[in-house]
Amino acid sequence: MHHRSFARLLILVTVATTVACGDGKDDQAQAAQGPNGGGGGGPGGGPAGGPSVSLASEDVATAKRAPIEESVPLTGDLRPIETVDVRARIEGDITAVYVREGAHVRDGQLLAQFEAADQESARQSAVASRVAAQSALSTAEWNLEQSRELLKAGAVPERDMRAAEQAVAAARAQLAAAESAVRAASTEARDTRVLAPTTGVLERRFIESGEHVARGAQLFTVVRTDALELAATVPARYASNVRTGQLTRFIADGRTIEGRVVRVSPTIDPATRSITVYVQVANPSGTLKGGTFVSGRVVGRTVPEALVIPGAAVRQSEDGSPYVYAIEGETVAQKPVQIGVVDDATGIVEVTSGLEEGDRVIVGNVGTLGRGMQVRVVDRDDRPSRR
């Protein structure tokens, strides 16, 4: 009985020992193979190493030589350089209107006609009065000449000569008044013809034939479209960079156009901390329309052979110093750089020191990076397809 119990206990101890030894060997084998069945160390059976990152080809840019422009951004609406309201100079009835909205007009072109019978009659009467005054002056001057001759001969008293001189002076005054009346009547008659004050396009027409119009009433609006002007606000920090004569480039309706700075406000607006810049754009063909929204920039200076990289590659350290992550071989390196001209329009910056032409830099936010990390650049064609 005791022998059977002892034998049974010995068998159980032997089995437990065998199982324990087997588990230990399995653990050692799995550790030797690695979690994916490969060799020990890094993934896939490679040697153990530091952190690594895979980048797409568009996440990497190469420093290269290219021109870069220092510029100040501008946005706003283009307006006609001149807008003229044509108003009635007289009161009367409109007998004819010769133009409609959108018509091109020339300086001095007839736009409308007032009833002119009264004004023409007044002008002719004034002209007749001037002729009479001229005749009266001629007679008075002849009488004065005769009086002087007679006075020399002692045939008339000096009083008669003085009267003749006064008659000449009065006749001259009457002639001057008659000439003034002619000018006034002629102006009144001329104002019955409404003429274009400048060459441009008729924007609005406010009258129709047969209307009675008061003096000063608005008749037409004419705009000059051969040149357009942009009034844009620029932050005060750029005020010293903007000067008259500078070149500007704009995008309008998908096209690139150029203009010039013609005026700069001499003061900074205390409310907005900005200055107003006026840019003129030539538009001889009238292709651009007033009210067109444009975005562009004032070109300050151009560096023709600058070393440039994308602005998204430049990062800021805690103390505000700029740096980039460069790829040296297959390793990430953190390099401090000095930045020159920044072109916000094209998204590139000039690097004045810290990089050489051909250096590769990491662009944008690609996750956590650090110096010494292993990097692999994957082309688009090499990426696994997503299912």
Stockholm file with secondary structure:
# STOCKHOLM 1.0

chainA/1-387         MHHRSFARLLILVTVATTVACGDGKDDQAQAAQGPNGGGGGGPGGGPAGGPSVSLASEDVATAKRAPIEESVPLTGDLRPIETVDVRARIEGDITAVYVREGAHVRDGQLLAQFEAADQESARQSAVASRVAAQSALSTAEWNLEQSRELLKAGAVPERDMRAAEQAVAAARAQLAAAESAVRAASTEARDTRVLAPTTGVLERRFIESGEHVARGAQLFTVVRTDALELAATVPARYASNVRTGQLTRFIADGRTIEGRVVRVSPTIDPATRSITVYVQVANPSGTLKGGTFVSGRVVGRTVPEALVIPGAAVRQSEDGSPYVYAIEGETVAQKPVQIGVVDDATGIVEVTSGLEEGDRVIVGNVGTLGRGMQVRVVDRDDRPSRR
#=GR chainA/1-387 SS CHHHHHHHHHHHHHHHHHHHHHHHHHHHHHHHHCTTSSCSSSGGGCCCCCCEEEEEGGGEEECEEEEEEEEEEEEEEEEEEEEEEEECSSCEEEEEECCCTTCEECTTCEEEEECCHHHHHHHHHHHHHHHHHHHHHHHHHHHHHHHHHHHHHTSSCHHHHHHHHHHHHHHHHHHHHHHHHHHHHHHHHHTTEEECSSSEEEEEECCCTTCEECTTCEEEEEEEEEEEEEEEEEEGGGGGGCCTTCEEEEEETTEEEEEEEEEECSSCBTTTTEEEEEEEEECTTCCSCTTCEEEEEEEEEEEEEEEEEEGGGCEECTTSCEEEEEEETTEEEEEECEEEEEETTTTEEEEEESCCTTCEEECSCCSCCCTTCEEEEECGGGSCCCC
#=GC SS_cons         CHHHHHHHHHHHHHHHHHHHHHHHHHHHHHHHHCTTSSCSSSGGGCCCCCCEEEEEGGGEEECEEEEEEEEEEEEEEEEEEEEEEEECSSCEEEEEECCCTTCEECTTCEEEEECCHHHHHHHHHHHHHHHHHHHHHHHHHHHHHHHHHHHHHTSSCHHHHHHHHHHHHHHHHHHHHHHHHHHHHHHHHHTTEEECSSSEEEEEECCCTTCEECTTCEEEEEEEEEEEEEEEEEEGGGGGGCCTTCEEEEEETTEEEEEEEEEECSSCBTTTTEEEEEEEEECTTCCSCTTCEEEEEEEEEEEEEEEEEEGGGCEECTTSCEEEEEEETTEEEEEECEEEEEETTTTEEEEEESCCTTCEEECSCCSCCCTTCEEEEECGGGSCCCC
//
